[in-house]
């Protein structure tokens, strides 16, 4: 990560710089953990770390009724970039919107999953490198890790069906996970990145090389009841992204795939205030394959 600095700094200064950056990252991670702790404590969600595939993931859960359906919340990409050209040293979100949504869900079994490399110290996650929160944020190993943690959560809750709820990049993960499973009864995405090629083209930014694209499995998941909430004030992920996904799912024939426009919502604001109401909107009435 720091190899390019060798040509600019003597080794002893480089070592000091590295230690300083790690210290800053550690302090930031502690403060971000406190934000997540406060949100989870108020809602009765309990923290745990679960190994899934190549990563150890932070999870918050509340299991009140064994056998009841499990609502799984998937966090967004977090702090991927410090500047448009400089990757973050740690993707842990300052404002974990996915967790805030999970905290308001009154379902009997709720499971929140932070993305790989968020919250958990890197010494527990030796595979964490910046591509996994930049261009490889939806890599196959990321999807495999999240799905494995869902399996563990299902076992703990003794749950049958799973409903996936993903915020921003977590929406992409929800679709990609659903395409690999047969127990998903519903999907809700909030400001979801459902076609990252459409997204990168629109913003004229580098493509997400190494990432799977949800739009490529749109047809495969088209019989799962789903709602994709789009903020009308969202300038980060605009309606065209969800529209592209729906078109690939079958367009007007994709009765299970609904787009819900939300007037007062931007990308990172208003969702917590609106979620109790939005979460009560019934999923499309269609048959699963």
C-alpha positions as CSV (number, residue, x, y, z in Angstrom):
1,X,0.0,0.0,0.0
2,X,2.9,2.3,0.8
3,X,5.5,1.0,-1.7
4,X,5.2,4.1,-3.9
5,X,6.4,6.2,-1.0
6,X,9.9,4.6,-1.0
7,X,11.2,6.9,-3.7
8,X,10.2,10.0,-1.7
9,X,11.1,9.2,1.9
10,X,14.0,7.5,3.7
11,X,13.2,4.2,5.3
12,X,13.2,5.4,8.9
13,X,10.8,8.2,8.0
14,X,8.6,5.8,6.0
15,X,8.4,3.5,9.0
16,X,7.3,6.4,11.2
17,X,4.8,7.6,8.6
18,X,3.3,4.1,8.4
19,X,3.0,3.8,12.2
20,X,1.3,7.3,12.3
21,X,-1.2,6.3,9.6
22,X,-2.0,3.0,11.5
23,X,-2.4,5.0,14.7
24,X,-4.8,7.5,13.0
25,X,-6.7,4.6,11.4
26,X,-7.0,2.8,14.8
27,X,-8.3,6.0,16.5
28,X,-10.8,6.6,13.7
29,X,-11.9,3.0,13.9
30,X,-12.5,3.3,17.6
31,X,-14.6,6.4,17.2
32,X,-16.6,4.8,14.4
33,X,-17.1,1.7,16.5
34,X,-18.6,3.9,19.2
35,X,-21.2,5.3,16.8
36,X,-22.2,1.8,15.8
37,X,-22.2,0.7,19.5
38,X,-24.6,3.6,20.4
39,X,-27.0,2.7,17.5
40,X,-27.0,-1.0,18.3
41,X,-27.3,-0.6,22.1
42,X,-30.4,1.6,21.8
43,X,-32.1,-1.0,19.6
44,X,-31.1,-4.2,21.5
45,X,-28.8,-5.4,18.7
46,X,-25.8,-7.4,20.0
47,X,-22.3,-7.4,18.4
48,X,-20.3,-10.4,17.3
49,X,-17.6,-11.2,14.8
50,X,-18.1,-14.1,12.4
51,X,-15.7,-15.7,10.0
52,X,-17.1,-16.0,6.5
53,X,-14.8,-17.2,3.7
54,X,-11.7,-15.0,3.5
55,X,-12.9,-12.4,6.0
56,X,-14.0,-11.8,9.6
57,X,-17.2,-9.7,9.5
58,X,-18.8,-7.5,12.2
59,X,-22.4,-8.5,12.8
60,X,-25.1,-7.0,15.0
61,X,-28.1,-9.2,15.7
62,X,-31.4,-9.6,17.6
63,X,-33.0,-13.0,17.5
64,X,-36.3,-13.1,19.4
65,X,-38.2,-16.0,17.8
66,X,-36.5,-19.2,16.6
67,X,-37.8,-20.2,13.2
68,X,-39.2,-16.8,12.2
69,X,-38.0,-15.2,9.0
70,X,-34.6,-13.4,9.2
71,X,-34.2,-9.8,8.0
72,X,-30.6,-9.3,6.9
73,X,-29.3,-5.8,6.5
74,X,-26.1,-5.2,4.4
75,X,-24.1,-2.0,4.9
76,X,-23.0,0.3,2.2
77,X,-19.5,0.7,0.8
78,X,-18.5,2.9,3.7
79,X,-15.5,5.3,3.4
80,X,-14.0,4.1,0.2
81,X,-12.2,7.2,-0.9
82,X,-10.6,10.2,0.9
83,X,-10.5,12.1,-2.3
84,X,-11.5,11.3,-5.9
85,X,-8.0,9.9,-6.5
86,X,-7.0,8.7,-3.0
87,X,-8.3,5.5,-1.5
88,X,-9.2,5.5,2.2
89,X,-7.1,3.6,4.6
90,X,-10.1,2.1,6.3
91,X,-13.6,1.7,4.8
92,X,-15.5,1.7,8.1
93,X,-18.5,4.1,7.7
94,X,-18.7,7.3,9.7
95,X,-22.5,7.1,9.5
96,X,-23.6,3.5,9.2
97,X,-27.0,4.0,7.5
98,X,-27.5,0.3,7.0
99,X,-27.2,-0.2,10.8
100,X,-29.5,2.7,11.5
101,X,-32.2,1.0,9.3
102,X,-31.7,-2.4,11.0
103,X,-32.1,-0.7,14.4
104,X,-35.6,0.4,13.4
105,X,-36.8,-3.0,12.1
106,X,-39.3,-4.6,14.4
107,X,-39.0,-8.0,12.8
108,X,-38.6,-10.9,15.2
109,X,-35.1,-11.8,13.8
110,X,-32.8,-9.1,12.6
111,X,-29.2,-9.5,11.4
112,X,-26.9,-6.6,10.3
113,X,-23.7,-7.4,8.4
114,X,-21.0,-4.8,7.9
115,X,-19.0,-5.2,4.7
116,X,-15.6,-7.0,4.8
117,X,-12.8,-4.8,6.3
118,X,-15.3,-2.5,8.1
119,X,-15.0,-2.2,11.9
120,X,-12.9,-5.4,12.4
121,X,-9.2,-4.7,13.1
122,X,-7.0,-5.5,10.1
123,X,-4.8,-7.9,12.2
124,X,-7.8,-10.2,12.2
125,X,-8.3,-9.6,8.5
126,X,-5.0,-10.1,6.7
127,X,-6.7,-10.2,3.3
128,X,-8.0,-6.6,3.7
129,X,-6.4,-4.5,1.1
130,X,-7.8,-1.3,-0.5
131,X,-9.0,-2.9,-3.8
132,X,-11.7,-4.6,-1.7
133,X,-13.4,-1.3,-0.9
134,X,-12.6,0.4,-4.2
135,X,-12.7,-1.4,-7.6
136,X,-13.1,-4.9,-6.1
137,X,-15.9,-4.0,-3.7
138,X,-18.2,-6.6,-5.2
139,X,-15.6,-9.3,-5.9
140,X,-16.7,-12.9,-5.8
141,X,-14.9,-13.5,-2.5
142,X,-16.8,-10.6,-1.0
143,X,-20.1,-12.1,-1.9
144,X,-19.0,-15.5,-0.7
145,X,-18.0,-14.1,2.6
146,X,-21.3,-12.3,3.2
147,X,-23.3,-15.3,2.1
148,X,-21.4,-17.6,4.5
149,X,-22.1,-15.2,7.4
150,X,-25.8,-15.2,6.5
151,X,-25.7,-19.0,6.7
152,X,-24.3,-18.7,10.2
153,X,-26.9,-16.2,11.2
154,X,-29.6,-18.4,9.9
155,X,-28.3,-21.3,12.1
156,X,-28.2,-19.0,15.1
157,X,-31.7,-17.8,14.6
158,X,-33.0,-21.2,13.4
159,X,-34.6,-19.2,10.6
160,X,-36.1,-20.5,7.4
161,X,-36.6,-17.7,4.8
162,X,-34.3,-14.7,4.4
163,X,-35.3,-11.1,3.4
164,X,-32.3,-9.0,2.2
165,X,-32.1,-5.3,2.7
166,X,-29.1,-3.5,1.3
167,X,-28.1,0.2,1.5
168,X,-26.1,1.7,-1.5
169,X,-23.3,-0.8,-2.3
170,X,-25.0,-3.2,0.1
171,X,-27.9,-3.3,-2.4
172,X,-25.5,-4.6,-5.0
173,X,-24.4,-7.3,-2.5
174,X,-28.0,-8.2,-1.7
175,X,-28.7,-8.9,-5.4
176,X,-25.5,-10.8,-5.9
177,X,-26.0,-12.9,-2.8
178,X,-29.6,-13.6,-3.7
179,X,-28.5,-15.0,-7.1
180,X,-26.4,-17.6,-5.3
181,X,-29.1,-18.7,-2.8
182,X,-32.5,-20.4,-2.8
183,X,-33.8,-19.2,0.6
184,X,-34.3,-15.5,-0.3
185,X,-38.0,-14.5,0.0
186,X,-37.7,-10.8,-0.6
187,X,-35.2,-8.0,-1.4
188,X,-35.3,-4.3,-0.6
189,X,-32.6,-2.0,-1.7
190,X,-32.1,1.6,-0.5
191,X,-30.2,3.9,-2.9
192,X,-28.8,0.6,-4.3
193,X,-26.0,0.4,-6.8
194,X,-27.7,-2.2,-9.0
195,X,-25.7,-1.6,-12.2
196,X,-22.2,-0.2,-11.4
197,X,-21.3,0.0,-15.1
198,X,-24.2,2.4,-15.6
199,X,-23.1,4.3,-12.5
200,X,-19.4,4.6,-13.4
201,X,-20.3,5.7,-17.0
202,X,-22.8,8.3,-15.7
203,X,-20.2,9.8,-13.3
204,X,-17.3,9.3,-15.8
205,X,-15.2,7.5,-13.2
206,X,-13.0,4.4,-13.4
207,X,-14.9,1.1,-13.8
208,X,-15.1,-1.4,-10.9
209,X,-12.7,-3.9,-12.4
210,X,-12.8,-7.2,-10.5
211,X,-16.4,-6.6,-9.3
212,X,-19.4,-8.7,-10.2
213,X,-22.3,-6.5,-11.5
214,X,-25.8,-7.0,-10.1
215,X,-27.4,-6.2,-13.5
216,X,-25.8,-9.3,-14.9
217,X,-28.0,-11.5,-12.6
218,X,-31.1,-9.4,-12.9
219,X,-33.0,-12.0,-14.9
220,X,-31.9,-14.7,-12.5
221,X,-33.4,-13.0,-9.4
222,X,-36.4,-11.5,-11.3
223,X,-38.9,-13.9,-9.6
224,X,-37.9,-12.8,-6.1
225,X,-40.3,-10.1,-4.8
226,X,-38.3,-6.9,-4.5
227,X,-38.6,-3.1,-4.1
228,X,-35.8,-0.7,-5.0
229,X,-36.1,2.6,-3.2
230,X,-34.7,5.6,-5.1
231,X,-34.2,9.0,-3.6
232,X,-35.4,11.7,-5.9
233,X,-32.7,14.0,-4.4
234,X,-29.9,11.4,-4.8
235,X,-27.1,12.7,-7.0
236,X,-24.8,9.7,-6.2
237,X,-26.9,6.8,-7.5
238,X,-29.7,8.1,-9.7
239,X,-32.9,6.4,-10.9
240,X,-31.2,5.4,-14.1
241,X,-29.2,2.7,-12.2
242,X,-32.4,1.0,-10.9
243,X,-34.1,1.5,-14.2
244,X,-31.3,-0.3,-16.0
245,X,-31.6,-3.2,-13.5
246,X,-35.3,-3.5,-14.0
247,X,-35.0,-3.4,-17.8
248,X,-32.5,-6.3,-17.7
249,X,-34.8,-8.2,-15.3
250,X,-37.5,-8.1,-18.0
251,X,-38.8,-4.5,-18.1
252,X,-42.6,-4.2,-17.8
253,X,-42.9,-8.0,-17.6
254,X,-40.8,-8.1,-14.4
255,X,-43.8,-7.9,-12.1
256,X,-41.7,-8.9,-9.0
257,X,-39.3,-5.9,-9.5
258,X,-40.7,-2.6,-8.3
259,X,-39.0,0.8,-8.2
260,X,-40.3,3.2,-5.5
261,X,-39.3,6.8,-5.8
262,X,-38.9,8.7,-2.5
263,X,-39.3,12.4,-2.8
264,X,-37.4,13.8,0.1
265,X,-34.4,11.4,0.2
266,X,-30.9,12.0,-1.0
267,X,-28.2,9.4,-1.0
268,X,-27.1,9.7,2.7
269,X,-30.0,11.5,4.3
270,X,-33.6,11.0,5.3
271,X,-33.6,7.2,5.0
272,X,-33.5,6.7,8.7
273,X,-36.5,9.0,9.2
274,X,-38.5,7.4,6.5
275,X,-37.6,3.8,7.0
276,X,-40.3,2.7,9.4
277,X,-42.9,3.7,6.8
278,X,-41.0,2.4,3.8
279,X,-40.3,-0.9,5.4
280,X,-44.0,-1.5,5.9
281,X,-44.7,-1.3,2.2
282,X,-45.7,-4.7,1.0
283,X,-43.4,-6.5,-1.4
284,X,-44.9,-7.3,-4.8
285,X,-47.3,-10.2,-4.7
286,X,-45.6,-12.7,-7.1
287,X,-44.6,-16.3,-6.9
288,X,-41.1,-17.4,-6.2
289,X,-39.6,-20.0,-8.6
